[in-house]
Structure formats: C-alpha cells, structure tokens
C-alpha cells in the first residue's frame, strides 16, 4: 500500500519578551508558544519544548605542518517539557541561577535556546530553535569577584596616597580619570586612554587570549617643565558586552589603559581592571540614560591650590591626607554599593622599588602611574 505523507506547513516556537530590552536574567520564567500547522489531521507521538544553555570554545593552532584544534564545551542545563495541547500550546520554564551572560565571537560562545521538537512515527523529527538573550544577575553583596571595592595604599617617603577602586560600571556610564603629571622633559607629552576587551578561552589545558580595542582617546598635551592635573571622562559605549567572570572555559574582561605618549622612549602606563555591568533598566525594562558627568569639585584633594581641588597636588601634611572618594552609598542609587561616577586617581610615584615600598599585593594592580615624571 502506498504511504500517505502528511506535510507540515509550519512549525514555530516563540517566547514572550519579559521587558522592552528583551533580556532575561537568572531566576526569570519564560513563557512562550508553539505553533503547528499541518495539511490535515494526523497522529503525533510527542510535541515537546526544550530549554538549553551551553558554553563552547574552539580554536586551531599551527605547529609547523601540524594543526591542533582545541575544543571545550560546558552544558549548563537541558530542560524538557511536553506540551499537552493540540496545535498550540503554552509552556512555562524557569531559568536556573548563576548563569553567565550570552556571548558570541570568533572563538567562543555562550548560547541559550528555546527548542520545539515534533515527533511522529516513521518520520524524522521536526525541530525549530529560537535564541534568547540572558544577562547574569550580578549580586554586589556576595559575588566573590566584586568583594574588594577599594584599597588605600600610603607611600611613606613621598606621603602619597593611592586609591584603588575595583571599577564597577554600567554600560553607558562615564569613568572619570584624574591624573597628576609632572613633565620634566623638553617635549610635550600627551596622556592617552584606551579601553579594551580581553577574552580568554580555555580547553585541554591551553589558553587562548584575544584582545580588542573598544575606544581610544587622546588628552591635551602637557608642555615641558610643567605639572598639571588632567581630568578625563571616559564613556563606555552603551552596547558594550558585559563582563563574564563565572564561566570556566570562557572569560570576558575589560581593562582601561592609561599611558603617556613619550617620543623616542617607552611609554609609562597603568592598566585598570573594569567590571562592566548591564545598562540600568527602569521598572518596565527600558534602558535608563547614562549617569551624568559630575564635576571634580566633589572629589577635591586636600592641599590643592586651584578652584574645585583640581590643581597639582602638593605633599600633604601628616594631619591632612588626601580626601578619599565619597562612600559608595552616598548617592542612594541602585545598586547601593555603586557611585554614580567611578574615579581613578593617578599619583606621582618615582620610588625605584615600587612593589616593596608601596606594599600592595601582586594580585591587585595599583591605581597609579608610577613613572609620571619623565626625564629626557
């Protein structure tokens, strides 16, 4: 007897956006629909919906004529739910906690999908997939990567205070960099700023690092034999991918590189680790505007001789150290541990053995350009 084949006109799966930005977080419930349209009535074995999450990295290295491919995969979850209704059905699935944010580039990806699977006897299963975006739900009170918020280091010889901030900032937010620079050369020097992304991939005991510049800016030149306090606000692009620190095979980090452009010599520089969080959202999920740029009068230095405390800082007396940045809870904005504008303070340190005399732990980079005085 001839076999009568019933064709599927369409099979689709979709989810209902949870907010205007269409971004889910850990702990959210996903609701959606499966739509099935067939030419005529038929019997199906099962119709189910799956929620999947995985991370994967893959790259190839060449050793002479030999090529080695490194590959690693982490499966976070695979949740299946059978749909009872015919033709159309609704599903309710919940995302588990502590998931990394969605990500994709050349060598790795973190993907979350919603999949519908139609099974019929004597037929190949029909599948459709729909990707959705997930953002890690940062917990500023318990996340071990964010526990150290600030650290102060005092240099005993020059009475210089270094303020180290673990920079937590939202996409679209401004970072204010305040650098005290004394140019003792015969040429102009320019402070330069570079925000770059550092992606690390891990597989089979190997690590691959890929960096990409996000933005570059150049400050005004500093004339020879002059000292200036240079202030610059670096605005992180709103569409910047968030930091990923909770995936064992893939890591996305950011660094702010501040350096001096010195001709015919090596450029003194310092790199600051930055944790970029998702852009702030209102109650309906709409992205809020970036934080305003606050003036430097809120962060005046003791002993400064210029209005607003922006002059070149002098060595303070023992009774009057530099004023630290305002406490994180001052502004009453969500999250409470965040200040509206992150600050980086760069100080003049010319000690030959900076690690010994400053005494900072090697696991935490200092927030200072040590060689800010350049002698030609």
N, C-alpha and C positions, 0 to 999 in steps of 0.2 A: 504494500500500500504506500502511496506517496505520502511524504511527510509535509504537513501543513505548518509553515513557519509564520509566526506572528511577529511582525516587526514592531520595534519600539520607536514611536515618533520622537519622543523627547524624554530625557531623564535629567533632572537638575536638582541641585541642593543649594540652599542658601541659608544665611543666618541673619538675625535681626540686629542691626547696629545698636550698641549699648549707649553710645553718645555721639555727638556731632563729629568728633575726630575719628570715630570708628576704631578705637583702640581698646583692647581688653587688658585687664590686669589679673594677676593670680587671685583666685577666690571668686571671680565673677562666674555667673551662669550664662550659658549660651543657649538661646532659643532659635529655632530655625524651622524650615520646611523642606520636605522632599516632594517634588512634583513629577509624576509619572504619567505619560500619555502614550497609549498603545492603540494599534489599529482596531483590535476587537478584544473581547473578553478572553482571558486565558488564566491558567493556574500558575502561580509563582511559588517557589519553595520558601523564600525569605526575602525580606527587604529590611536592611539594617543601616544604621548610621554609625560612623566611627569618628572618634576624636583622637588625633595623633599629634605627637610632638617629638621632634628629634633634632639633634645637632650632628653635623658631619663636616669633616675636613679632608681635603685631598690635594696633594701636590706631587710633582715629579722633580727629582734631582738627577743630574747627569754626572757620572764619574767616568770620564773618558768616553769609551764606546758603550758603557753600561748605563742603563737608566733604571732608577729605583723609584717606585711610586709608594708614597706614604699615605695611608688612609686610616681614619678612625671614625667611629660612629657611636653616638650615645642616644639611646631610646628612652625618652622621659616617661611616656605613657602611651597606651593604646586602649581606649575605652570604646566598647561596642554596646549599642542599644538597638534592640529590634523594634521596628515600627509595626503596630497592630493595624492601624487604619489602612483602608484601601485607597490607592490612587494618591492621596495626600495624607501626610502625617506630620505631626509636630513632635519634636524632641527637646528635652531639657537636659543639658550636660553641664557639669561643673568643672572648672579648671582647678587642678591641684595647686598647692602653694609652692613658693620658692622656685619659680621657673625663670630662666634667662629671657631677655628680650629678643624679639625677632631680629634676624640679621642675615644679610647675604652679601657676599662679594666673590672675588675670583677663586679663593682657596677654601672657603668655608661658608657654612650657612646654619642658621637655626630657624626651623620652619615649623609652623603649626597649621594643620589642615583639618577640614571637615569633609568626610568622605561618605558617599551613599553607595551601597552595594546591593544590586538586584540579582538574585539567584533563581534560575529556572532549571528544571531537569532537562538534560540533553542539550543544554545551551551553555555558551560561555558567559560567565558572569559579566554584568554591565556595571561599570564604576564611573563615578564622577567625583571630582575634588574641587574644593573651594578653600583657598588660603585665607587666613585671617591674621591680623597683627596683634601681638601681645607685648606688653611693656612690663618689665619687672617692677614689682611693688616694693620700692625701697623703704626699709624701716630704719630711720635715722637713729633710733634708740638702741637697737640691738644688732645691727649689721656689723660684723667684725671688721669689715674693710673701711668702715666710717667711724670707728670708735674714737680715734685720736683726732680731735678737732683743732687743737692748737698746742704749740710748744714754744716756750721762750728760752732763748739762749743768750747769756751775757758774756761778752768778751772782757776779761779782767784788765787787759793792758790799755785798750782804747776806750773802755767804758761804752761799748757799742751794744745795743740791744737788737737782736734779730727776732722777728716774729714769724713763726712758721704756721701756716694755716693749711690744713687739708682742704683744698678748694672744692667745695660742693656748689655747683652752679647749675641752673636750669638752662636748657636750650633757649637761646634768645636773650640771655642775661648778659650784663656787662661785668667785666673784671677790671678793676682799677689797679694799675701798676704804678707805684711811686718809687722812683729810683734816684738816689743821691749819687751823683757822678762828679768826680774831680778830674778834669782833663789837664794833665801836665805835659802834654806833647805840644809840638809846634803845628799840628794839623787839626782840622775839625774832625770830630768823631760823631757818629750818629747811633743812637740806640735803635735797635731793631727788635721786632716781635714776630714770633712765628708760632701759631697753634697747629699742631699736627696730631694725626691719629696713628696709634701704634697697635697693630693687630698681631697676635701671637697664635700660632697653630701648633698642636701637639699630637704626635702619632708615632707609635713604635719607638719610643724613647728619643725621638728627634723633635726639634723645634724649628719652626719657620717664622721669621719676623718680616712683616711688611709695613712700611710707613707711608703716609700720605699727608701732604701739607693741606690744611684746611683754609688758613688765611695767613697773609703776611702784611705787616705794616712797618713803616719807617717813621721814626720820630725826627724832630728838628735837630739840626747839627748843633753841637756844643763847641764854642770857639776855644782856641788854645789858651792854656793857663787860666781856665775859668772853672768854677764849680757851680753846678745847677742841680735843682731838684726837678726831675722830669716826671710829669704825670700823664698817663695814657689810659684810656678806657678801651679795652678790647671786647668787642661784642661778639658773642658766639652766635653763628648763624642758627636761626630757628629750626632749620631742617636737619641739624646735625644729629647723627645717630647717637643714642645714649651709650654710656659705658656699660660693658659687660664684664663682670668680675666673678660670676658664680657658675661658670661653665668650665669643666675640667679639660676640655680639648680645644677651647677657643676663648680668647681673651681680647677685649677691645679696651684700650686705654688711651688717654689723651695727655699730652704734655704741652705746656706753654714755655717756649724757649725765648729767653730774653738775653740779648747779646749786644756787644758794642762792635761797630764796624770800624776796625783799625786797619789802615792801609799798610801793606807790606809786613804784617805781623799776625800772629794768631789772635783770633777774636775771643776775648773773655766772655764767658756765657754761664748761664744757670738754667736748669730745666725744672719746672714745677709740675708735679702730678696733679691732674684735674679730673674730678669725677663729674661727668655731665649727666644730669637727671632729665627726665622728660619735661617738656614745657608745661607750665602750670595750666590747669584747666578749671573752668568755672563749674558751678553745680550741674549744668547741662552738658558738660564735657567739652565746651568750646574753649579753645586756647585763649589764655589771657595775654595781654600785651607784656612785653619785656619790662623788667624793672627800670625805673627812671635812673638817669645818671646823677648821682648825688655829688655835691661839691666836696672838696677836700677839707672844708672847714670842720667837718665832723670828725676828722682824723688828724687834728693838729699835733705837731710834735712839740714837746717841751723844749724851750731854748731856741725855737725858731724865731727869726727876726723879720719875717715877712708876713703880710696880712694873710690870715687863714692858715698859718702854720705851714706854708709850702716852701719856705726858704731852705737853704742848705743847712742841715742840722749841725750844731756845734756839739762838742763833747759835753754831756750833761754833768752837772754836779752830782755828788753822791745822794743828795736829798731830793733830786728832781730827775728821775729817769724818764725815758720816753714814755708817753702815754700809750697803753696798749689799745688795740682796736676795741670798739664797743662790744658788749656781750651779745651773743647770738640771739637772745630772746628779747632784745630791746625793741624791735620794730613790730612785734605782735603779728607777724605774717606767717602763713603756713609755708613750710614747716617751721616750728618754733626754734629749732636749732640753727636756722639759716639767717644770715644777714642779707638785706636787700642788695648789697653790692659787695662782692668779695674783693679783698685787698691783698696786694703783695707789696711788702716793704723791702726795698733793696738798700743795703747799708755798705759803708766803706770798711772793708776788712783787708788789711795788707799783711797779716801775720804769715810768716813762712810756713808754719805747720798748722794749717787751719783746722784739721781734724782734731789734733791734740789739744790746742788751746781753746777751741770752741766747745769741744766735748759733746758734739751731737752724735747720736747713734748712726751707724752706717746704713741702717735700714731705712732711715728717713732723710731725704735730701734737705739741705738747708735752704731757707728762703733768702738768699743773699748772693749777689755777685761779689766774689771775693777780690777779684782784681779789677776794681773800678778805677784805679789810678794807673795810667799808662805812661811810662817814661820812654821817650824816643831814644 
